[in-house]
Amino acid sequence: MAQIAGGFSGALVANLMFNLSAVNVSTHHRAGSVSCWRGCRHPWPAGGHFRDGPRWPQRPGCLRVGGYILAAYWFTSSTSFANPAVTIARMFSNTFRGIAPASVTLFVLMQLLGGLLGYGLIRALYPNAPALAAEVAAESLAAEVAAESLAAEVAAESLAQT
């Protein structure tokens, strides 16, 4: 709900920034089968970026997923409706990237189906995902503790020099 509220507020602010009425309901219909299939497949690559996180620990998942969404804005016909909250928020943007209210339900259903299919694919490819997640979390916690310890040492040395 917070994402939907944030998306709605962002759409209102963006409309006002571009001298449009605050509530500007889209008339751009996207209910065709091709558009809906694309909505179904969007969660798959983003999920893969999270799955491959342990392989690229120097590149945080948020940057990889954000980069994918930025690129998808340009290479997809829907301008990357990343999740149902984004789709709902884009109802309130009557621009080339908006979506008419009549198209939202099918698009959101396809996104949810895509999420379930992507989850099933990841579970099939990585049946030990919970164990891997626990291992990555433990390594991350250990690195965080080491960083805090180092910061405390540096601070103590700095105080000792003054």
C-alpha positions in Angstrom: 0.0 0.0 0.0 2.9 2.3 0.7 4.2 1.9 -2.8 0.8 2.6 -4.3 0.4 5.7 -2.1 4.0 6.9 -3.0 3.4 6.2 -6.7 0.1 8.1 -6.7 1.7 11.1 -4.9 4.6 11.0 -7.3 2.3 11.1 -10.2 0.4 14.1 -8.8 3.7 16.0 -8.2 5.0 15.1 -11.6 1.7 16.3 -13.2 2.0 19.6 -11.4 5.7 20.0 -12.3 4.7 19.9 -16.0 1.8 22.2 -15.6 -0.8 19.5 -16.0 -3.8 19.1 -13.7 -2.9 17.3 -10.5 -5.1 14.3 -11.3 -4.6 13.5 -14.9 -6.1 10.0 -15.7 -4.5 8.2 -18.6 -6.3 7.4 -21.9 -3.4 5.2 -23.2 -4.9 1.7 -23.6 -2.4 -1.2 -23.2 -4.8 -4.2 -23.0 -3.5 -6.0 -26.1 -2.1 -9.5 -25.7 1.4 -8.5 -26.6 1.5 -5.7 -24.0 0.1 -8.0 -21.3 2.6 -10.8 -22.1 5.4 -8.2 -21.7 3.9 -7.2 -18.3 4.1 -10.9 -17.4 7.8 -11.2 -18.3 9.1 -8.0 -16.6 9.6 -9.6 -13.1 11.8 -12.4 -14.5 15.0 -10.4 -15.3 14.7 -8.3 -12.2 14.4 -11.4 -10.1 17.5 -12.8 -11.8 19.5 -9.8 -10.7 18.6 -10.5 -7.1 19.4 -14.2 -7.6 22.8 -13.6 -9.0 23.7 -11.2 -6.2 26.2 -13.5 -4.4 28.1 -13.8 -7.7 28.7 -10.1 -7.9 29.0 -8.9 -4.3 30.8 -5.7 -5.4 27.6 -4.6 -7.3 24.7 -4.1 -4.9 21.4 -5.6 -6.1 19.6 -2.3 -5.8 22.0 -0.8 -8.5 21.6 -3.8 -10.8 17.8 -3.8 -10.6 17.7 0.0 -10.9 19.9 -0.2 -14.0 17.6 -2.9 -15.5 14.5 -0.8 -14.8 16.2 2.3 -16.3 17.2 0.4 -19.5 13.7 -1.3 -19.7 12.1 2.1 -19.7 13.6 2.5 -23.2 13.6 -1.0 -24.6 10.0 -2.0 -23.7 6.7 -0.9 -25.2 5.3 -0.3 -21.7 8.2 1.8 -20.6 8.8 -0.8 -17.9 5.8 -1.1 -15.6 8.1 -2.6 -12.9 5.4 -3.8 -10.5 1.6 -3.4 -9.8 2.2 -0.3 -7.7 3.9 1.4 -10.7 1.1 0.3 -13.0 -1.5 1.7 -10.7 0.4 5.0 -10.3 0.8 5.4 -14.1 -3.0 5.5 -14.4 -2.7 9.1 -13.2 -0.2 10.2 -15.9 -1.9 10.9 -19.3 1.4 10.8 -21.1 3.1 8.3 -23.4 4.0 6.2 -20.4 0.5 6.2 -18.8 -2.0 3.3 -18.8 -5.8 3.6 -19.1 -7.7 2.4 -16.0 -9.4 -0.2 -18.3 -6.0 -1.8 -19.0 -4.7 -1.9 -15.4 -6.5 -5.1 -14.1 -5.2 -7.4 -16.9 -1.7 -5.8 -16.7 -1.5 -6.3 -12.9 -2.8 -9.9 -13.2 -0.1 -10.6 -15.8 2.6 -9.0 -13.6 1.5 -11.2 -10.7 1.6 -14.3 -13.0 5.0 -13.3 -14.2 6.2 -13.0 -10.6 4.9 -16.5 -9.7 6.5 -17.9 -12.9 9.8 -16.2 -12.1 9.7 -17.5 -8.5 9.0 -21.0 -9.8 11.9 -20.7 -12.2 14.3 -19.5 -9.6 13.2 -22.2 -7.1 13.7 -24.8 -9.9 17.2 -23.5 -10.8 18.3 -22.9 -7.2 16.5 -25.5 -5.0 18.8 -24.6 -2.1 18.1 -20.8 -2.3 17.1 -20.5 1.4 20.5 -21.9 2.5 22.3 -19.7 0.0 20.4 -16.7 1.3 21.3 -17.5 4.9 25.0 -17.9 3.9 25.0 -14.5 2.1 23.3 -12.9 5.1 25.8 -14.3 7.5 28.7 -13.1 5.3 27.2 -9.7 5.0 26.7 -9.4 8.8 30.3 -10.5 9.4 31.5 -7.8 6.9 29.4 -5.2 8.6 30.7 -6.1 12.1 34.3 -5.9 10.7 33.6 -2.5 9.1 32.2 -1.2 12.4 35.2 -2.5 14.3 37.6 -0.9 11.9 35.7 2.4 12.1 35.9 2.3 15.9 39.7 1.7 15.7 40.2 4.6 13.3 38.1 6.9 15.5 40.1 5.8 18.6 43.4 6.5 16.8 42.2 9.9 15.7 41.2 10.8 19.2 44.5 9.6 20.6 46.4 11.8 18.1 44.6 15.0 19.2 
